[in-house]
Amino acid sequence: MMSELDSAVLTRDLPEHGLRAGDVGTVVLVHRDDAGYEVEFMTLHGETIAVVTLDPDAVRPIGEREIAHARVVA
């Protein structure tokens, strides 16, 4: 279960949004009974790439020993 403003890791590619599994976003809305999440994905400079509605299995919380990785977005 995630809460609003939690960081979330994408678990699958979303090519239609230019996103890849492992990209990190911010939960901006939790749907009733954790039925899904609205997650915002941004560049490191603060430009929004996408705000996507996702099923609970499409994102996960960040792990305690994970490190961020930067990549260029098309």
MOKA-V384724 format. One record per residue. N is the residue number from 0. SS is DSSP state (@ for helix, = for strand, . for the rest). PHI is phi in degrees with one decimal (999 if undefined). PSI is psi in radians with two decimals (NA if undefined). Layout:
N:SS:PHI:PSI ; N:SS:PHI:PSI
This chain:
0:.:999:2.31 ; 1:.:-117.7:2.76 ; 2:.:-116.2:2.86 ; 3:.:-59.1:2.43 ; 4:.:78.6:0.02 ; 5:.:-71.9:2.59 ; 6:=:-76.9:2.51 ; 7:=:-134.9:2.45 ; 8:=:-102.6:2.24 ; 9:=:-70.5:2.33 ; 10:.:-99.0:-0.10 ; 11:.:-148.5:2.75 ; 12:.:-67.2:2.50 ; 13:=:-127.6:1.33 ; 14:@:-60.0:-0.49 ; 15:@:-66.2:-0.29 ; 16:@:-114.0:0.04 ; 17:.:73.1:0.41 ; 18:=:-108.6:2.62 ; 19:.:-125.0:2.68 ; 20:.:-52.6:2.37 ; 21:.:99.9:-0.29 ; 22:.:-64.6:2.54 ; 23:=:-108.7:2.30 ; 24:=:-129.1:-3.08 ; 25:=:-119.5:2.27 ; 26:=:-70.1:2.09 ; 27:=:-106.2:-0.25 ; 28:=:-156.8:2.35 ; 29:=:-106.7:2.13 ; 30:.:-74.0:2.75 ; 31:@:-49.2:2.37 ; 32:@:56.5:0.54 ; 33:@:54.8:0.62 ; 34:.:-70.6:-0.28 ; 35:.:173.9:3.11 ; 36:=:-138.9:2.57 ; 37:=:-96.8:2.15 ; 38:=:-125.4:2.29 ; 39:=:-99.2:2.27 ; 40:=:-112.2:2.25 ; 41:=:-131.2:2.73 ; 42:.:-71.8:2.94 ; 43:.:-68.9:-0.21 ; 44:.:-96.8:0.05 ; 45:.:95.5:0.13 ; 46:.:-82.3:2.18 ; 47:=:-70.1:2.22 ; 48:=:-89.9:-0.78 ; 49:=:-163.5:2.60 ; 50:=:-117.9:2.06 ; 51:=:-125.1:2.43 ; 52:=:-85.6:2.17 ; 53:=:-128.8:2.51 ; 54:.:-70.0:2.73 ; 55:@:-56.3:-0.51 ; 56:@:-81.7:-0.06 ; 57:@:-89.7:-0.19 ; 58:=:-139.0:2.77 ; 59:=:-144.7:2.79 ; 60:=:-67.0:2.74 ; 61:.:-70.3:2.58 ; 62:.:-85.3:2.74 ; 63:.:-61.7:-0.57 ; 64:.:-115.8:0.58 ; 65:.:-96.9:2.71 ; 66:.:-126.7:2.51 ; 67:.:-74.8:2.69 ; 68:.:-135.5:2.29 ; 69:.:-93.7:2.54 ; 70:.:-147.3:2.76 ; 71:.:-85.4:2.38 ; 72:.:-99.9:2.35 ; 73:.:-67.3:NA
